[in-house]
Every structure is written in C-alpha cells, then in structure tokens.
Amino acid sequence: MTSDTPGAEQETPSETPPPPTDPSPPRFILYLNGAEYAQNLRQLTLWTHHVLLPVYGQEVTSAAPWCSRWWEHPEAVAKLHALWLAWAELTGPGSTACGPANWHRDYLGSVMTSLRDPMGPFAGCKPGNHRSKEKPPVDSLDPFGP
C-alpha cells in the first residue's frame, strides 16, 4: 500500500488469520458431571440404541446377559463410552478406509464380551429386570490420607 507522499510506502500489518485449531478431543465420561455428563450420556444412549444394539446386540441369554437399564451400571457406561469414542474416531470424517475394520478388530469384540460375560456388569439382570450391584467393600475410602 502506498501513501499520498510520492516514494513513501507504508506497510500494512499481516492480516493472515491464525491457523485453525483442532477442537479439543472429547473427554471420557467418567470425568464429566452435571449437564455435560447428561449430554454425553444422551448421545451415548442414542448411539447405543440406534447403532450398536440393532447391529451388534445379539440375543440375551443367561450366558450373554444384557440389562435394559444399562445406563445404571457405571462399568457399562464407561466401556460403552470408550467404544463410542473409538467408533467416532475410526469411522467419522477424516478416518481411513481401514478405520471400521480396525474398530471391529480392536474394540467391538472385547468390549461386548466383557459386558455380556455372565460375571460381568449385567450379572443377575434379565430382560425387563434390572438388578443393582453392590460395590465391593473397602475399609477406608482414603487409607493413605492425612
């Protein structure tokens, strides 16, 4: 850009926009609370009920239980959320063509097997009958605290 004075040039500051920042990665649901937890649980529920269970939810048996109130089992919520995060990363925009195969190979089977194990988080639950689990006892919540 030039000024009105002949021979005097004026530089303009660079107006290059800053590089785009990647959105922060989603946080694991066990670190969330309040509205943020509720929103993530809602999204997880939609994915679980409309993608995971219709495609991968095999018949419920005593050898492969499932709880119709799975969201009341913290272990199930944690494992399903981790599975969903992996799904989003490996099948979403920007994923590679091998992403879905990697998700099946590396994540789906082990999570579903551990959830549906007869001694897993749904042990004692039957279709339409949720059974709350007792937490293992501990002698002190903070045995090494002050």
N, C-alpha and C positions, 0 to 999 in steps of 0.2 A: 504494500500500500504506500502511496506517495502523499506528501503533504502539499500544501499550496506553494511552498517555497521551492523554487527550482533547485534540483540537485540534492535536496534533503529527502531521504527516505525514512519512513517510520515503520518499524517492525510491529506486528501485532502479536500478542501472546498466542501461543499454540492453543487451539481450541479442539484438540483431539479429545474425544471422550475417553474416560478411563476404561480399561478393559473390563468386559463383563465378569462379574463374579459368579462362581458356581453357587447355586443355592446350598445352604448347609444340609448335610445329609440328615435323613430322618433319625430321630432319637429312638432308642429302644424303649418299648412301652413301660418297662419296669422303672424307668427313670422319670416317668411322667406322673402328673396328678391333676386333679380338678378337671377343668374344661378341656385341657389338652389331652388328658388320658381318655376322657369320654369321647372326644372327637376321633382319636386313633382307634379306640375300641369299636366305634360305629363303622369306620372304614374297614377295619379288620372283619367285622361281622358281615358286611356286605360282600367282601371278597370270599369269605369262608362259605357263606350261604349260596352265593351265585356263581362261584368258580370252583372252589376246592371240593365241596361236598357233592355237587351234581356230577363232577367228572371223576373224582378220586375217592368218594365216600362209599366204600363197599358196605355190604350188608352187615348189620350189627348182630354179633353173636356173643356168647359168653367168652369165646376165645379172642374176640376182637370187639370189645365194648366201645361205645361212644355215648357221651352224655348230651342230651338235647339242651342242656343248660351249660354248655362247655365254658362259657364266659365266667362262670362262678368257680372255676378251677384255675388258680393263678399259674400253675405249671403249664396248663394247656394254652392259656393266653400268651404266655411268654414264648412257648415253642411255635405256636401258630403265627405270632407276630414276626418272629425271626424268619419263618418260612415265607411269609408275605413280603418282608423286606427283600429277601433273596429273589423272590419272584419278580418284584418290581425292578430290581437291578438287572436281572438276567433276561427279562422278556420285554422290558419297556423300550422307549425310544433311545437310540444310541447303543442298544445291546448288539452283540454279534449274532450271526446266524446260528452259532452253536449254543447260545445262551439257554434256550429252552431245554436242549438235551442235557446241558450241564446241570440245570436246576433239577431235572428228573433224576439224574445220576447221583448228584452230590447232596441233595437236600430232601426231596419229597419222601423217598422210601424210609430213611432213618427217622424222620420226624413222625410220620404216620405210624410206623411200627412202634415207636416208643409211646406215643399217645394211646394206641389201641392195644397195648400189651395188657393181659389180664391183671397184672400187678401195677399197671400204670395209673395215671391220674383219674381214670374213669372206672377203676375197680369198684365194684358194688353198684354202679349206676346201670340202670336198664332203660330201655326206651320209655320215655314219659315219666321216669322215676329217678330224680337226681339224689345222690347221696353225698352230703358234705363230708369232707375228710378232716380228721383230727390231725393237727400239726404235731410233729414229733416233740416230745418234751425236752426242755433244756433246763439245767439247774439255775442258770443265771443268764439274763439277756446280754450282759457285758461282763464276762468273767475277769477281764483284764483291765477294766476301767478303774478310775480313782475310787 
